[in-house]
């Protein structure tokens, strides 16, 4: 980390804030400039079904498992779950 090169406390805090702000700006620019592709519902169901089959769980039990244990899932599974959840909400609320 950049702050390891400074010996004065105040300078370290200033350098840390500078690095944090620079990192945050780079992160925000990356998010804004990146075109987001939304997963289709058919792809989301296919991803969720594959993961459910891999774990040997029925589909609905797997959905419950994903909802209660989101940190145990991959990023792709969580994206598929969010797409499925939004579309299911739209379908059943109409």
matplotlib code that plots the C-alpha trace (Angstrom):
import matplotlib.pyplot as plt

x = [0.0, 1.2, 0.9, 3.8, 6.2, 5.4, 6.7, 4.6, 1.1, -0.6, 1.0, -0.1, -3.7, -3.6, -1.9, -4.4, -7.3, -5.8, -5.3, -8.9, -10.4, -8.4, -9.4, -13.0, -12.9, -11.3, -14.0, -16.9, -15.5, -15.2, -18.8, -20.1, -18.1, -18.9, -22.0, -24.1, -25.7, -28.8, -29.2, -32.3, -34.7, -34.2, -30.4, -31.0, -33.2, -30.6, -27.8, -29.9, -31.0, -27.4, -26.3, -29.3, -28.5, -24.8, -25.8, -28.5, -31.3, -34.8, -35.1, -37.3, -35.2, -32.1, -33.8, -34.4, -30.8, -29.6, -31.8, -30.7, -27.0, -26.0, -22.3, -22.0, -22.9, -20.9, -21.4, -23.1, -25.5, -26.4, -27.0, -29.2, -31.1, -31.7, -33.0, -35.2, -36.5, -37.4, -39.2, -41.0, -42.2, -43.4, -45.2, -46.9, -47.8, -49.7]
y = [0.0, 3.5, 4.6, 2.3, 4.8, 7.6, 7.9, 10.9, 10.1, 13.1, 12.5, 8.9, 9.9, 12.3, 9.8, 7.1, 9.4, 10.4, 6.7, 5.8, 8.7, 7.8, 4.1, 5.0, 7.3, 4.5, 2.1, 4.5, 5.3, 1.5, 1.0, 3.9, 3.2, -0.5, -1.5, -3.8, -6.7, -8.0, -11.8, -13.2, -15.1, -18.3, -18.1, -17.3, -20.4, -22.5, -21.3, -21.9, -25.4, -26.4, -25.4, -27.2, -30.3, -30.1, -29.9, -32.6, -30.4, -29.8, -26.4, -24.7, -26.0, -24.6, -21.2, -21.2, -22.2, -19.3, -16.8, -17.9, -18.4, -15.8, -15.8, -19.5, -18.8, -17.6, -14.2, -15.7, -17.6, -14.5, -12.5, -15.3, -15.4, -11.6, -11.8, -14.7, -13.0, -9.8, -11.6, -13.9, -10.9, -9.2, -12.4, -13.1, -9.6, -8.9]
z = [0.0, -0.7, 2.9, 3.9, 2.3, 4.6, 8.1, 9.4, 10.7, 9.1, 5.8, 5.9, 6.5, 3.6, 1.3, 2.3, 1.6, -1.8, -2.7, -1.6, -3.6, -6.7, -6.4, -5.9, -9.0, -11.1, -9.8, -10.6, -14.1, -14.8, -13.8, -15.8, -18.9, -18.9, -20.9, -18.8, -20.5, -18.8, -18.6, -20.3, -18.1, -20.1, -19.5, -15.8, -15.5, -17.3, -15.0, -11.9, -13.1, -13.8, -10.3, -8.7, -10.7, -9.7, -6.0, -6.4, -5.2, -6.6, -8.3, -5.7, -2.8, -4.6, -4.9, -1.2, -0.6, -2.8, -1.0, 2.5, 1.6, -1.0, 0.0, -0.9, -4.6, -7.6, -9.1, -12.1, -9.9, -8.0, -11.2, -12.5, -9.2, -9.3, -12.9, -12.0, -8.9, -10.7, -13.6, -11.2, -9.2, -12.3, -13.5, -10.2, -9.3, -12.5]

ax = plt.figure().add_subplot(projection="3d")
ax.plot(x, y, z, "-o")
ax.set_aspect("equal")
plt.show()
